[in-house]
């Protein structure tokens, strides 16, 4: 998702009016949780699906970009316990957090990058310890984490934090040797810190990388080089690109398209060519029809097209972000998308943007796409859907 809300204290009365209480935090050291931890393994690809803790399965998950950026442990535990109780297998959490000037931020940040050098923030209150806690508690609750290591956009340390130091433009970042060296330094730090964790589902190169107006070969080469570097550090965990799944004009699967935005290649991303990279384990695609200028029924075609590319290349594809804004008929719109995933594709998993709950601290990191735990829509689109995905027979439909 390109737009993020900054952490802020919300009016509890507003939130309480929005939803009823969700599942409580489980008791510490509950026997079933301890048994689940002992059974945990590193997730791998199995055909066009994933083997999660020894079981090849379809799954539903969610996005919680803010999990490692929460200041209070109790908020992290609240979210993860409710995510696990929902039946979600995977959550996507920002593994980046860079600032050029720590005196000008009130947020959690993991890295300082400026003209004086490149440093890790080890302050236990607002540094890498916050991500440490999120990863450790994800292990405890049996939730897997996708960790993007960079943001295409400005929030919380995007590409701009590198170009501010090393010069050039957003688009030149992908070929800027100094910027890439610094980015790889950060990659090495994060990967080596968590590479033994069974909570890591995959390392992700970037949240929604774009090189607007560029030849797609630029991002394809960058993705190839960077994913190979990660594999040299950790050959057990999976690697994904984290892109929106743009189907460029050079893609072979383009029936019933008109060369419009999602198929034009304008954002410099070619989903099919990127999925073919040997060191990219699976493909990702996102869906914000309202932002991209498409109607909601078109979205079902978008889902099936990415499934077809995955089928052609023999790799899993993950429907990694999707949402409609507040005020829309979530059940009628997103419910149909979920029906398409389950009944008409072999898309390995889907992950709604984004999980919402009432935090004990009162913090509110949400935008107007959040789906709140405990609401009637959540029961259908989250609880019931997660169960349906888990029950789906692990064989290819189409």
N, C-alpha and C positions, 0 to 999 in steps of 0.2 A: 504494500500500500504506500502511495507516495506521500500522503499527508499524515503527520503524526501530531497528536495533542501533547503538550508539555504536561508533566506531572503537576497536579494542582489539587488542593483540598476542595472537595465538592460539598454541596449542600446535601446533607444526609437525607433531609426530608424529601428532596426530589428523587433521589435514588430509591428510597423506601417506597415511594409511590409507584416506581417503575416495575418492581418485581418483588416476589416473596422470597423468604430465606431459602438459600440453596443448602446442599448437604453440609453438615458440620465437618470440621477437621477431624480426621481419625485419631484415635488415641495413640500416643507415641509407643513404638515397639510392639504394635499389634501383631499377633502371631501370623496372620495371613500376609501382612506386609513383609515381614521378615522372610517368609517362605518365598514370596515373589522375588525378593532381592537375591536370594541364593540361586534362583533359576535364571537370572538375567544373563543375557549374552549380547555380544555386539551384533547389530542388525546387518544383514547382508541381502544382496539381490538373489532372488530365486526365480529364474525365468522372467516373467513380466510382473512379478509380485516381489514382496519382501518377506524374508524370514525374520520375524520379530520374536526374540526369546525362544527360539527353537520351533516356532510355528509359522508356516507359510500362510499368509492371510491377507485379505483386504482389510482396510482400516479407515476410520474417520479420525480427524485430529482438529486442531485449532491453532490460531495465531495469538501469541502473547508476547509481542515485541518487548514489552516493558518488564518482563520477569526478572532479568538481571539488573534492572535499573530501579528497582524498588529499594527504599532505604530500610524498611523494617522486615525482619525475618517472619513475623506473624503474617504479613501480607503474602509473602511467597508461599508459605505453607497453606494458607487459605486457598489460593488459586490452584496449586498443584493437587491438593486433596480433592477439590471439587472437579477438576479436570479428570483425575483418575476415576472418581465415582461416576462420572458421566459415561465412561467407557471409551473415552478418547485415548488413543495410543501414543500420539505424537503432538508436540507443541513446537511452534517456531519462535525462537527467542533471539533477539539481536545479540550477536557475539562481538559487536563493535561498540565503540564509545570513545571518540577522539575529540580532543579540544586543542586549539592552537594557543589558547590563553586561559589557564585554569582560574585566573582571578575574575573572569567574566562569566563563569557558569555556576549555576546552583544545582546542576544535575549530577548524577553519577557519571563518571568517565573513567575509562581504563587506560587511556594513552594520552600523553602530551606530545605534540609534534609541533616544533617551531624552529626558528633559526639557531637556537642553542643546542638542539639535538632531539632525540627521540627517547621518551621515558615512559615507564609503566607507573601508574598510580597505585601504590600499595596501601593507601590509607584505608583502614577497615571500614570506615563509615561511608565512603563514597567512591571506592576504587574497585579493583579487580576482585576483592573479597566478596562483593555483592554477586558477581557471576559465579564465583566459587560456591557460594551458598545455594544458588539456584540449581547448579549442576548436581551438587551433593543431594539436595532434597528431591530432585527429579529421580535420581537413583533410588531413593527411599520409597517414593510413591510409585515407581515402575513406569514413569512417563519418559518417553524418548524425546530428545531435543534436536531440532535442526538449527544450526548456528551459522547464520550469515556473518561474514567477516568484514563486510564493507557495505556502505549504503550509497546507492546511486544519487540520492537526494541529500539535502543539507542537514537533515535532522540527525543529531547525536553523532556526528562525525562521519560525514560522507566524503565523496571524492573531493569535494571542495577543500577539506582540511589538508589534503595532500597538495593540491594545486596552489593553495595559499602559500605553501613553503617552497615548492619546487618549480613554480611558475607554469605557464601554459594555460590551456583551457580544459574544461571538463572533458571534451573529446580527446584531447592530446594526452590525457592521463594514461590511457591504455597503451601508449607507446613511449611514454616518458620514462627513461631508464632509471633516473634517480627516484622518481615517485614509486616505480615498481619495486625497487630495492627496499624502500622503506615499508611498503605494503607487505612484502615478503618477510621482512623482519617481524612485523606484527603477526602475520600468519604463523610463523615459526613459534612465536611465544605462545599463542593460543593453542595450537595443535599439540605442542609438546606438553602443555599444562594439563590437557584433558584427554589425551589420546588413549589412556588406559580405562577411561570411563565407559561403562555400558550404557550410560544415559545418552551419549551422543549418537544420534541417528545418522547425521551426515554433516560434513563441512560444506558450507555454501559460499561460492565466490563473491557474490554480491546480491543485495536486495534490488531486484529489478534493474539490472544494468541496461543502460541505453547509450548509444553514440549517435545522436540524432543527425541524420543527413550523411552518415558515414557508409562506406561499403561494409556490409556485414562481415566481410573477411577479417576486419580489424578485431572485433570482439571474438570471433571464432579462434583466431590465433592467440589472443590474450587468454581465452578460456582454456585452450589446449596447453599453453605454457604454464599457467597458474595451477591448473588441476594436476598436471604432472609433478609440479613442485610439491604440492600437498601429499601426493601419493609417495613421493620420496621420503617424506617425514613420517607418514602413517599409511601403511598399505592395507590396514584392516578396516578402517571406517570408509564409508561411501563419500563420494564428492558429487555435488550438484552445482549447477550454474546459478539458479535462483531467478531466472528470467521470466518475463510475462508470457512467453510462448509465441512471439510474433512470427507469423508465417510469411516469410519473405517471398518475393516473386520467383526466386529460384527453387523454391520447394516443389517437390513433385506432386504433393497431395493438395491440389487447389481446385477441385470441382466446385461449382456453385459459388464462386467468389467473384468479386467485381473490381479487385485491385484497390479497394478502399483502405482506410487507415491500418487496420489489423493485418492486412495482406500486402501492404505496399513496400515493406522493408525500410520505411522511413526511420525507424528507431535504431537501425543498424544491427538488428538481431535476426538470425535465421535459425529458427527452432530445430529444423530437421538437420542442418549441418552441425549445429552444436551438439545435438543428441548423438551424432555419429562419432564424436570424439571418444577415443578409447578410454581415457581417464575420467570421463563423465559417466557416472553409473546409472543415472536416471534423469528424465526430463521433468521440468516444471512448467506449469502454465497458470496464469491468473485470469480473472474475469471481473471487469467493472464496466458492464455494458452501458450504464448511465453516463459514465465519464467519457467513454470512447465514441459515443454517438450511434450506438446500435440499440435495437429493441431487445426486450428480454427473451423473446422466443429464439432469436438468432443464437443466443448463448448455447442452446442445445447442439447446434451445428458445430460451434467452436469446440465443445467438449468432444464430440465424435471425431472431429478432424485430428485432434491431438492424439486420441486413442489410435487412429489409423496410422499416424506416423510412428508411434511406439510399436505397433504391431509390425510394421514394415521393417523396423530396425531391431526388433526383438528385445526391446528394453522397457522397463516400467516407466510410466508417466504418472505424475502426481499433480492433481488439481489443487494447487498449493494455497491460493487465495481466491475467495469469491464472496460477494456480499451485495446487498441492496441497502440503500440508506433508510433511516427511520422514516416512517410514514408510508412506506410501500407495503404491499401485501407479501410479506416474507414467505408465508406458507404456500401461497399460490405461485410464487416466482421461484424461490430457492428450492421449494419442495419438488418442483418439476425438474430442476437441474439435478437434484439428487436422484430422482427416478431415472433420469437418463444415465447417470453414472452407474447405478446398480443394474438396470435392466438392459442397457444397450451398449455397454462398453466393458473393457477390461482395465479401465483406469484403476491403478492400484490403491489409491486412497484420495480422499478429499479433505480439505482443511478450511473451515470457514474463517473469515475475518470479521470480527475478532471476539474472543472470549471476554465476557463481562461479569463482574460480581461486585458485591459490597465488601470493601476492604476494612479490616478493623481500624486502620489508621484514618480512614476517610479519604485517602488519596483517590484521584480520578484520572487515569491515563487514557481515557476512551475518546473515540470520535463518534460520529453519528451512524456508524456501521456496526457497532457492538451489539452482540446478542447476549442478553443477560441470563445467567444461570438462575433457574427457578421460575422463569416465565413459562406460559403455555407454549409459546413459540419455541422456546429452548427444549422443552420436553420432546416436541415432535422433530425438530430439525437437528437436535444434538443427541439427546438420550436415545430416542427411538432409532434415529439414523445410524448412530454408532453401533447399536446392536445389530441392525440389519446388515451393515457392512461386514461385521465380524462373522455373521452367519452365512454370508455369501460363499458359495462353493469356490474354492481356490483353483479354478480353471478358467481359461480364456473363453469369453463369449464371442467376441468379434475383434 
